[in-house]
Amino acid sequence: MKLDKKDLLLYAVTDRSWLNGESLYSQVEKALIGGTTFLQLREKELEKEDFLKEAIDIKELCGKYQVPFIINDDVDIALKMQADGVHVGQGDMNPIEVRKILGEDKIIGVSVQTVEQAKLAQQQGADYLGVGAVFTTGTKTDAKDVSYEILKEICSCVDIPVVAIGGINKNNISKLFESGICGVAVVSAIFAQRDIVSATKELKQLVKNII
């Protein structure tokens, strides 16, 4: 799948923290109905077998809405169930190795915090960058904050699309105006909301206002 930077406008990253008896599948569908344009399945605790089954089901769901579906970190799962791609962090496999395993037609995203990391990820064949945390976040306690200035510098020094991630919500998203990003990646701003469909719709409009 070829990445269109417009697909990165509203990038949802899953989290089981707010299921409250609901299935992740159901929450993802609500986010898709609300207008999510890209979906990353992130599972840190799930057994491999359960993760694989869930990934297959959610990929099919994303296919119905024509939304790219990628896996966080786990290249093996992404390969097995033919996800559209994978997102890796600085401590994971580098994009060159990922590309060898997944092939030329898959989307590879890389998390970066510095200009040097951004340039290297682009050289190594990343299709897009996730930069953050741009605000303090509760979902990734080890995430270092990235200033607006660094975010802007990263956007201007690479040719590939950049999404901001980390603590982004409807109240602070306007602070990313004119940074050069082509979208935002969010977790709790969608999945922790009581009305996921409405929250997603509202966020999507707010992102459009700042890009």
Contacts in CASP RR format, 6 or more apart in sequence:
PFRMAT RR
TARGET T0000
AUTHOR 0000-0000-0000
METHOD contacts of the structure
MODEL  1
MKLDKKDLLLYAVTDRSWLNGESLYSQVEKALIGGTTFLQLREKELEKED
FLKEAIDIKELCGKYQVPFIINDDVDIALKMQADGVHVGQGDMNPIEVRK
ILGEDKIIGVSVQTVEQAKLAQQQGADYLGVGAVFTTGTKTDAKDVSYEI
LKEICSCVDIPVVAIGGINKNNISKLFESGICGVAVVSAIFAQRDIVSAT
KELKQLVKNII
1 68 0 8 1.000
1 84 0 8 1.000
1 85 0 8 1.000
1 105 0 8 1.000
1 106 0 8 1.000
1 107 0 8 1.000
2 105 0 8 1.000
3 68 0 8 1.000
3 107 0 8 1.000
3 127 0 8 1.000
3 128 0 8 1.000
3 161 0 8 1.000
5 128 0 8 1.000
5 161 0 8 1.000
5 182 0 8 1.000
6 37 0 8 1.000
6 182 0 8 1.000
7 37 0 8 1.000
7 38 0 8 1.000
7 67 0 8 1.000
7 68 0 8 1.000
8 37 0 8 1.000
8 38 0 8 1.000
8 128 0 8 1.000
8 161 0 8 1.000
8 163 0 8 1.000
8 182 0 8 1.000
8 183 0 8 1.000
9 37 0 8 1.000
9 38 0 8 1.000
9 182 0 8 1.000
9 183 0 8 1.000
9 204 0 8 1.000
9 207 0 8 1.000
9 208 0 8 1.000
9 211 0 8 1.000
10 35 0 8 1.000
10 36 0 8 1.000
10 37 0 8 1.000
10 38 0 8 1.000
10 183 0 8 1.000
10 184 0 8 1.000
10 186 0 8 1.000
10 200 0 8 1.000
10 203 0 8 1.000
10 204 0 8 1.000
10 207 0 8 1.000
11 36 0 8 1.000
11 37 0 8 1.000
11 38 0 8 1.000
11 39 0 8 1.000
11 40 0 8 1.000
11 163 0 8 1.000
11 165 0 8 1.000
11 183 0 8 1.000
11 184 0 8 1.000
11 185 0 8 1.000
11 186 0 8 1.000
12 28 0 8 1.000
12 31 0 8 1.000
12 36 0 8 1.000
12 38 0 8 1.000
12 39 0 8 1.000
12 40 0 8 1.000
12 185 0 8 1.000
12 186 0 8 1.000
12 187 0 8 1.000
12 190 0 8 1.000
12 191 0 8 1.000
12 200 0 8 1.000
13 40 0 8 1.000
13 42 0 8 1.000
13 72 0 8 1.000
13 165 0 8 1.000
13 185 0 8 1.000
13 186 0 8 1.000
13 187 0 8 1.000
14 24 0 8 1.000
14 27 0 8 1.000
14 28 0 8 1.000
14 39 0 8 1.000
14 40 0 8 1.000
14 41 0 8 1.000
14 42 0 8 1.000
14 43 0 8 1.000
14 58 0 8 1.000
14 187 0 8 1.000
14 191 0 8 1.000
15 42 0 8 1.000
15 139 0 8 1.000
15 187 0 8 1.000
15 188 0 8 1.000
15 191 0 8 1.000
15 192 0 8 1.000
16 24 0 8 1.000
16 43 0 8 1.000
16 45 0 8 1.000
17 139 0 8 1.000
17 188 0 8 1.000
17 191 0 8 1.000
17 192 0 8 1.000
18 27 0 8 1.000
18 188 0 8 1.000
18 191 0 8 1.000
18 192 0 8 1.000
19 27 0 8 1.000
24 54 0 8 1.000
24 58 0 8 1.000
25 54 0 8 1.000
25 57 0 8 1.000
25 58 0 8 1.000
25 61 0 8 1.000
27 191 0 8 1.000
27 196 0 8 1.000
28 39 0 8 1.000
28 58 0 8 1.000
28 61 0 8 1.000
28 62 0 8 1.000
29 61 0 8 1.000
30 196 0 8 1.000
30 197 0 8 1.000
30 200 0 8 1.000
31 39 0 8 1.000
31 190 0 8 1.000
31 191 0 8 1.000
31 196 0 8 1.000
31 197 0 8 1.000
31 200 0 8 1.000
32 39 0 8 1.000
32 61 0 8 1.000
32 62 0 8 1.000
32 64 0 8 1.000
32 65 0 8 1.000
32 67 0 8 1.000
33 65 0 8 1.000
33 197 0 8 1.000
33 200 0 8 1.000
34 196 0 8 1.000
34 197 0 8 1.000
34 198 0 8 1.000
34 200 0 8 1.000
34 201 0 8 1.000
34 204 0 8 1.000
35 200 0 8 1.000
35 201 0 8 1.000
35 204 0 8 1.000
36 67 0 8 1.000
36 190 0 8 1.000
36 200 0 8 1.000
36 204 0 8 1.000
37 67 0 8 1.000
37 204 0 8 1.000
38 67 0 8 1.000
38 68 0 8 1.000
38 70 0 8 1.000
38 185 0 8 1.000
39 58 0 8 1.000
39 62 0 8 1.000
39 67 0 8 1.000
39 68 0 8 1.000
39 69 0 8 1.000
39 70 0 8 1.000
40 70 0 8 1.000
40 71 0 8 1.000
40 72 0 8 1.000
40 87 0 8 1.000
40 185 0 8 1.000
41 54 0 8 1.000
41 55 0 8 1.000
41 58 0 8 1.000
41 69 0 8 1.000
41 70 0 8 1.000
41 71 0 8 1.000
41 72 0 8 1.000
41 83 0 8 1.000
42 72 0 8 1.000
42 73 0 8 1.000
43 51 0 8 1.000
43 54 0 8 1.000
43 72 0 8 1.000
43 74 0 8 1.000
46 54 0 8 1.000
48 77 0 8 1.000
51 74 0 8 1.000
51 77 0 8 1.000
52 77 0 8 1.000
52 80 0 8 1.000
52 81 0 8 1.000
55 71 0 8 1.000
55 77 0 8 1.000
55 81 0 8 1.000
55 83 0 8 1.000
56 81 0 8 1.000
58 69 0 8 1.000
59 69 0 8 1.000
59 81 0 8 1.000
59 82 0 8 1.000
59 83 0 8 1.000
59 84 0 8 1.000
62 68 0 8 1.000
62 69 0 8 1.000
63 69 0 8 1.000
68 84 0 8 1.000
68 85 0 8 1.000
68 107 0 8 1.000
69 83 0 8 1.000
69 84 0 8 1.000
69 85 0 8 1.000
70 78 0 8 1.000
70 83 0 8 1.000
70 84 0 8 1.000
70 85 0 8 1.000
70 86 0 8 1.000
70 87 0 8 1.000
70 107 0 8 1.000
70 109 0 8 1.000
71 77 0 8 1.000
71 78 0 8 1.000
71 83 0 8 1.000
71 85 0 8 1.000
71 86 0 8 1.000
71 87 0 8 1.000
72 86 0 8 1.000
72 87 0 8 1.000
73 86 0 8 1.000
73 87 0 8 1.000
73 88 0 8 1.000
73 89 0 8 1.000
73 92 0 8 1.000
74 86 0 8 1.000
75 86 0 8 1.000
75 88 0 8 1.000
75 93 0 8 1.000
75 98 0 8 1.000
75 101 0 8 1.000
75 102 0 8 1.000
77 83 0 8 1.000
78 85 0 8 1.000
78 86 0 8 1.000
78 102 0 8 1.000
78 106 0 8 1.000
79 101 0 8 1.000
79 102 0 8 1.000
83 106 0 8 1.000
84 106 0 8 1.000
84 107 0 8 1.000
85 102 0 8 1.000
85 106 0 8 1.000
85 107 0 8 1.000
85 108 0 8 1.000
85 109 0 8 1.000
86 98 0 8 1.000
86 102 0 8 1.000
86 106 0 8 1.000
86 107 0 8 1.000
86 108 0 8 1.000
86 109 0 8 1.000
87 108 0 8 1.000
87 109 0 8 1.000
87 110 0 8 1.000
87 111 0 8 1.000
87 130 0 8 1.000
88 94 0 8 1.000
88 95 0 8 1.000
88 98 0 8 1.000
88 108 0 8 1.000
88 109 0 8 1.000
88 110 0 8 1.000
88 111 0 8 1.000
89 110 0 8 1.000
89 111 0 8 1.000
90 110 0 8 1.000
90 111 0 8 1.000
90 112 0 8 1.000
90 113 0 8 1.000
90 117 0 8 1.000
94 124 0 8 1.000
95 108 0 8 1.000
95 109 0 8 1.000
95 110 0 8 1.000
95 121 0 8 1.000
95 124 0 8 1.000
95 125 0 8 1.000
95 126 0 8 1.000
96 124 0 8 1.000
96 125 0 8 1.000
98 108 0 8 1.000
99 106 0 8 1.000
99 108 0 8 1.000
99 125 0 8 1.000
102 108 0 8 1.000
107 127 0 8 1.000
107 128 0 8 1.000
108 125 0 8 1.000
108 126 0 8 1.000
108 127 0 8 1.000
109 121 0 8 1.000
109 126 0 8 1.000
109 127 0 8 1.000
109 128 0 8 1.000
109 129 0 8 1.000
109 130 0 8 1.000
110 117 0 8 1.000
110 121 0 8 1.000
110 124 0 8 1.000
110 126 0 8 1.000
110 128 0 8 1.000
110 129 0 8 1.000
110 130 0 8 1.000
111 129 0 8 1.000
111 130 0 8 1.000
111 131 0 8 1.000
111 132 0 8 1.000
111 165 0 8 1.000
112 118 0 8 1.000
112 121 0 8 1.000
112 129 0 8 1.000
112 130 0 8 1.000
112 131 0 8 1.000
112 132 0 8 1.000
112 154 0 8 1.000
113 131 0 8 1.000
113 132 0 8 1.000
113 144 0 8 1.000
113 146 0 8 1.000
113 150 0 8 1.000
114 150 0 8 1.000
114 154 0 8 1.000
115 150 0 8 1.000
115 153 0 8 1.000
115 154 0 8 1.000
115 157 0 8 1.000
118 129 0 8 1.000
118 131 0 8 1.000
118 154 0 8 1.000
118 157 0 8 1.000
118 158 0 8 1.000
118 162 0 8 1.000
119 157 0 8 1.000
119 158 0 8 1.000
121 129 0 8 1.000
122 129 0 8 1.000
122 158 0 8 1.000
122 159 0 8 1.000
122 160 0 8 1.000
126 160 0 8 1.000
127 160 0 8 1.000
127 161 0 8 1.000
128 160 0 8 1.000
128 161 0 8 1.000
128 162 0 8 1.000
128 163 0 8 1.000
129 154 0 8 1.000
129 158 0 8 1.000
129 160 0 8 1.000
129 161 0 8 1.000
129 162 0 8 1.000
129 163 0 8 1.000
130 162 0 8 1.000
130 163 0 8 1.000
130 164 0 8 1.000
130 165 0 8 1.000
130 185 0 8 1.000
131 146 0 8 1.000
131 150 0 8 1.000
131 151 0 8 1.000
131 154 0 8 1.000
131 155 0 8 1.000
131 162 0 8 1.000
131 163 0 8 1.000
131 164 0 8 1.000
131 165 0 8 1.000
131 181 0 8 1.000
132 143 0 8 1.000
132 144 0 8 1.000
132 145 0 8 1.000
132 146 0 8 1.000
132 151 0 8 1.000
132 164 0 8 1.000
132 165 0 8 1.000
132 166 0 8 1.000
133 140 0 8 1.000
133 143 0 8 1.000
133 144 0 8 1.000
133 145 0 8 1.000
133 146 0 8 1.000
133 165 0 8 1.000
133 166 0 8 1.000
133 167 0 8 1.000
134 145 0 8 1.000
134 146 0 8 1.000
134 148 0 8 1.000
134 151 0 8 1.000
134 164 0 8 1.000
134 165 0 8 1.000
134 166 0 8 1.000
134 167 0 8 1.000
134 168 0 8 1.000
134 176 0 8 1.000
135 145 0 8 1.000
135 166 0 8 1.000
135 167 0 8 1.000
135 168 0 8 1.000
135 172 0 8 1.000
135 175 0 8 1.000
136 145 0 8 1.000
136 167 0 8 1.000
137 143 0 8 1.000
137 166 0 8 1.000
137 167 0 8 1.000
137 187 0 8 1.000
138 167 0 8 1.000
138 188 0 8 1.000
139 166 0 8 1.000
139 167 0 8 1.000
139 187 0 8 1.000
139 188 0 8 1.000
140 166 0 8 1.000
143 166 0 8 1.000
148 175 0 8 1.000
148 176 0 8 1.000
148 179 0 8 1.000
151 162 0 8 1.000
151 164 0 8 1.000
151 176 0 8 1.000
151 179 0 8 1.000
151 180 0 8 1.000
151 181 0 8 1.000
152 178 0 8 1.000
152 179 0 8 1.000
152 180 0 8 1.000
154 162 0 8 1.000
155 162 0 8 1.000
155 179 0 8 1.000
155 180 0 8 1.000
155 181 0 8 1.000
156 180 0 8 1.000
161 182 0 8 1.000
161 183 0 8 1.000
162 180 0 8 1.000
162 181 0 8 1.000
162 182 0 8 1.000
162 183 0 8 1.000
163 181 0 8 1.000
163 182 0 8 1.000
163 183 0 8 1.000
163 184 0 8 1.000
163 185 0 8 1.000
164 176 0 8 1.000
164 179 0 8 1.000
164 181 0 8 1.000
164 183 0 8 1.000
164 184 0 8 1.000
164 185 0 8 1.000
165 184 0 8 1.000
165 185 0 8 1.000
165 186 0 8 1.000
166 185 0 8 1.000
166 186 0 8 1.000
166 187 0 8 1.000
167 186 0 8 1.000
167 187 0 8 1.000
167 188 0 8 1.000
167 189 0 8 1.000
168 176 0 8 1.000
168 184 0 8 1.000
168 185 0 8 1.000
168 186 0 8 1.000
168 189 0 8 1.000
169 186 0 8 1.000
169 188 0 8 1.000
169 189 0 8 1.000
170 189 0 8 1.000
170 199 0 8 1.000
170 202 0 8 1.000
170 203 0 8 1.000
170 206 0 8 1.000
173 184 0 8 1.000
173 203 0 8 1.000
173 206 0 8 1.000
173 207 0 8 1.000
173 210 0 8 1.000
174 206 0 8 1.000
174 209 0 8 1.000
174 210 0 8 1.000
176 184 0 8 1.000
176 210 0 8 1.000
177 210 0 8 1.000
178 210 0 8 1.000
180 211 0 8 1.000
181 211 0 8 1.000
182 211 0 8 1.000
183 207 0 8 1.000
183 211 0 8 1.000
184 203 0 8 1.000
184 207 0 8 1.000
186 203 0 8 1.000
189 199 0 8 1.000
189 203 0 8 1.000
190 196 0 8 1.000
190 199 0 8 1.000
190 200 0 8 1.000
190 203 0 8 1.000
193 199 0 8 1.000
END
